[in-house]
Structures are given as structure tokens and as C-alpha cells.
Amino acid sequence: MPTQGSAPSYLPPATQPVRGVVWGIHLALPLLGLWVLLAEPKFNVEWHDNPSHAVLIITVAAVNVALSVLISDASRRRQDARLFLVSMVFLSSAGFFFLHGLATPQVILPLGSLGFDLGQQVGLSIAAAFAFASALPLGERAAKSVLGSQHFVRGALFGFMILWGFVSLIPGLTPLSEPPLVTPVNWLAWASVPGVLLYGAASVMMFLLHRKRPSAMLISLITAYALLAEAMIAGMSQHNWHLSWWEWHLLLTLAFVFVAYSAYLQFRREGSSAGLFDSVTLAATVARIQRDYDQALEEMVEHVRRGEPLAATRLSGKFRLNEGQAAVLDRAGEALANERELSERLGALVAVSAQTRIGLPENELLATSLERVRQAYGDVKIGLVADGRTEIGSREYEFPDGNPVRRDHLLAFPLTVKGRLAGVLEVPVGRTNQDEALAATLAGQLSISLENARLYQELHTLFHQYMSPDVAHALLADPGQAALGGELRELTALFADLKGFTTFSERVTPGEIVEMLNRYHTAAVPCILNNGGTIVQFVGDALLALFNAPAAQAGHAKAACRAALDMQRAASEVAEEMAWKRVDDVEWPTFRVGVNTGPALVGNIGSPELRGFNAMGDCVNVAARLQGVAEPGTVVIGETTLKQLGQGVTVNPLGRLSLKGKEELVAAYVLTEMP
């Protein structure tokens, strides 16, 4: 068991200890049997049956040819050099096995031939060279070279096999066509050793490949190479027609049948021959196959994303899928498309819900929602009630019972606000009842969004036109702030009124009074709001603004003074603009401003029926008194405010003033400039 913190050892299923032992025993048993037969000649009996031998050999050769064709076809499709070399292992074995069968006595020649004894060992030696080459980790250049010469290699092999057939089967042509020797050919045993070593090396290299890329087909190929090596060992004894001689025939048969059976099982499991030998291919081919599958997967995803058919027919041809697999692919694609469509529609519902919370104007809300909804539902349209009619194009809708209305391929749902018809949602008819349910949910969500947008607009009008934005936003976010009560907080109060307002009012019409006040306040209010102030009162020609209440504000004294100077500049511009309109000697009033900093009680003041946000305290009273002593067009500030302005401001001291309601004298300054 691996220790904590160490990587677990890797053992593929086929190389786990128990399976490895069993596999080793199966490979060792034939060699053990061969040793017993050669060590005890009494067991190595002779059994001579020409027809059985010929049928066995030709049948196994046919199996080899079939395997060679399958692997060669895979090599052509995958353009893989290793598969080509593996196919040559089976082809060379099949060819010489077939020639060995033809050389069986009484098939063509009455006594057989020397080629009958030598042919199979020669064929296995050639196959061993191909097996060794197939197990090598060929690079790109070497693999390309092998593929480029495959026709020449295959042609040379066929030529050599045909030549061997002529010289072995035509009587009197060469020594190979002479009857087989009675005594063994000594040099043949030694000539077989390189082939045995090549098969052994190929088996080891294939096993190492299997550890990196576990595969049943690789295991079957490793087993086949090992059995071929054992067949060559068994053939070295050259005891024709004895049991040891039949053993290497049996080993050859097992080697080829083992691979064929593994391919058959994989074909049954996968239902296609397209990937039977993919696990045997070179690393570059495996990577290319993976890219092909990744590309096919991306293509499937793209088709699903666009809601298009999966084109299973084309994919079937590319990956050689059978009809059942193509049908499954079609169903899977349809399921994926439906799932994606459902996800898109649910996502659209969430998006519409999110838009509701932003507080967008009604038209912008509907336009944004429609853009998102159409991505999921198709050509969706919305029509709002106008002049008592609910129309989309030339189609008019009524919903007497509140149920959706179906027209051709369209389905219309009512949009309601406070229980009354406010519009209609028109969507294409879906394929399932689930689609209709989702469309109904969408209509409900759009109704909520529409109602919220209109309620938000009403609240915006009610709150923002009668109080500062800060107070309005605070109340909307936390209605509990509207409760009676307050807190002590340091703030800066700004009082402003119009000097000469009474005289002006006595000499002009009420309409001109309202016009004058609106012009001044229109210019003054943005100066306060832009500097973070909150206007809490308009009393006739006067106003009260607070800084650092209700929202916290750093540098509130500087902000208040900057707002005051901005107010005076804006008011001066209004007075100059209106001067050319005056036809009499009536002078427009002029703002005077007082600013003071200090603690004050801030909160909602009034009764449960009627209340207002305000501030009370000496700080606010002093600001009002400073405004009273200010000359028209000036800003007077208190000493506490001046201390918070820092360096760079320009003031004119007014000395210590006696203010109404204050026993102590109050230092005051005229603020003329600040950075």
C-alpha cells in the first residue's frame, strides 16, 4: 500500500499480480510440454494425417489473411505505420503458412518437399522482423518513410512468397522441391534464434506500451508475439509428424485465433470495426484520433448550440458507426438540444428577473428583456395596451377568461399590472407542453417586471421630486429609516434665502414670484446635490441642506462651502440673464448663504401620520443666524467650519458677532474663494 503523500503505483488490470501470474502460466505451459515431449521420446509419438494437416494450415492461413486485411485497412484509414507493420506480421505468416500447407505430402507433391520443412520457419523469421519493427516507437520521419515504402515492401514480400512457392512446389526445379530430409537440418535451429529474440523484444516493447495505454488488443498482440516465438522454438526440433511438431502448429493457430477472437469481442462490444486497432497505433496517430474525436464533439456541441440536427449520417461515415450507433447519436443530439433549449429558456427567465431589480425605465426594460428572450424563445413580440386595445401588428387580442390564445403557430399570453390587462406576449408555439408552461412562466415574469417598472417610476416621481435622492434611495433600500427617531451626528448645515424677496413679492404678480423662485432653485439645487448635499426643506424663498446626513460624507465642510460658492455663481448668472427682461425698476432678490459645522440630532421628525427628515441643534440654528447676517451674494461661515477647510481658502473676518438666541459671541467669516 502506498504511503501517505506518495503517488499510488500504477497497475493496469491486465498486469495485476494474479492476472499476470495466470497469463505467465498459460505462456509457460507450452514450453513445459515441449520439454517433456523432447525429454521423454516415448511421449513424443508420431501421428501422420495429411488431410487434417492441410485443412488446419489453410484454415489458419485464411484467418491470418482476414486479420491482415482488417489491420491493413485500419492502417490506410489512420495512416499509421505501426498498423501497417503489424499487418505485415500476419500477412507474411499467412503466406508461408499457406505454402507450408500446399507442400503437405499428397496435396501437390506425393512426398512433400524440403520447403515443407523450411518454409514456416522462414516465414516466422520474416514476420519476427516486422513484429520487432512494429514495436519500435517510430518518430514522424521514420513513420512517414515506412508508409511511403509500404507498396514496395508488400510487393517484395509477395514476390518472395511466390518465388518460394515455385522453388518448393515444382518437382526437380531446386533442392527445395526435393523430398524432405530424413535427418534434421542443423543450421535451421540456429537460424531460428534471431527470430525468437526479435519476438521476445517485440513482446517486451509492446508490454511497455500497454502500461502507458492499457488495451485488450495490445494484450492479445503481446500474447500472439509470445506464442509465435514459442512456435519457432518448438519448430527447431524438426520431428516431423510427432507431437512436438504438431505443437508448433497448435501454437501458431492459438496465436492468430487469439488476436482474431479479441477483435471479434471488441467488435461485439463497440458495434463497429472503426476503432478495433486504434490502441495499437503510434502516439502521433493516437493524438490525431483524439483531435478528430474532439473536433466531432465540438461539431456536435455547435450543432446543438444552433439547434440544428447533428448530421449523424456524416459522422457515421467518418467514424464508421453502424445504424444503431447513428440512431443513438441522433437521439442523444435531440436530447442535448432539448436540454440546451430548456437551459436557454430558464436562463432567459433569470435574466428577465434580474432586469426587474435594476429599475430600468419601462421601454428600456422591455427592449432589453426582448433581446434576451428572443435568443431562447425565437421571434417573441410584446404589445402594450393603447387606447383600450391590445394589438401586435394587425392582430388584436382579448383575454376574457385570462387564458392564453392560440392563433396558427402563435401563442399569446396576457400581461397584467395590478390585476388588469396591460399588454400581450406573443411566442411561437412550442413542441411540448413544457414549452407552453415555460412561456406562461415567462409571461408571468414579464408582468411582474412591467408592474415593478411602473411602480418604480411612481416611487421615483413621488420621492425624488419631493426630497433629495440620498434620502429617497435610503428610504427605498431600508423603509425602516422612515420610523420616528434620530441620532446625534456631526454635520454641516447650509441655510440660504433671497434678500429682497418681500419687496419683490409686493411689486410683482404671483406668477412672476413662482417663476423667480423656480429659476433660482433650478440653478441652486444641482449645486448642492452635485456636492453630495441633501436638501431637507424648502420654506418660501429659503432652503436648508445638510452634508454628512443622512449619507456619510468625508470632507462635508469643504463640500458645503463649495456648494455655497457654486450657488452664488449660478444665482448671479440667473440674475444677469433675467436683467434684460425687466421693464420696471423691480430688482430680483439675491441669495445669501450661511454655513456652519457641528453636532445635530438627525432623523425623522413629526407624527405617525406625517413626518419629515430634518436636523435639530445649535449647529443648525447658528447656520440660520449666519445666513441672516450675510450680505446679498455672499457666503458667511462659522469658525468650526473654517477649521475644517484647511489651507488655501480666502476669508474676510466679520469678528465675533452677537447672534439671536446665543449668549456667547460667535466668530464669523465671509468666504470668498477656496481651492
Secondary structure by P-SEA (a helix, b strand, c coil): ccccccccccccccccaaaaaaaaaaaaaaaaaaaaaaaccccbbbbbbaaaaaaaaaaaaaaaaaaaaaaaaaaaaaccaaaaaaaaaaaaaaaaaaaaaaacccccccccccccccaaaaaaaaaaaaaaaaaccccaaaaaaaaaaaaaaaaaaaaaaaaaaaacccccccccccccccccaaaaaaaaaaaaaaaaaaaaaaaaaaaacccaaaaaaaaaaaaaaaaaaaacccccccaaaaaaaaaaaaaaaaaaaaaaaaaaaaccccccccccccaaaaaaaaaaaaaaaaaaaaaaaaccccaaaaaaaaacccaaaaaaaaaaaaaaaaaaaaaaaaaaaaaaaaaaaccccaaaaaaaaaaaaaacccbbbbbcccccccccccbbbbccccbbbbcccbbbbbbbccccccbbbbbcccccaaaaaaaaaaaaaaaaaaaaaaaaaaaaaaccccccaaaaaaaaaccccccccbbbbbbbbbbbbbcaaaaaaacccaaaaaaaaaaaaaacaaaaaaaccccccccccbbbbbccccccccaaaaaaaaaaaaaaaaaaaaaaaaccccccccccbbbbbbbbbbbbbbcccccccbbbbbcccaaaaaaaaaaaaccccbbbbcaaaaaaccccbbbbbccccccccccbbbbbbbbcccc
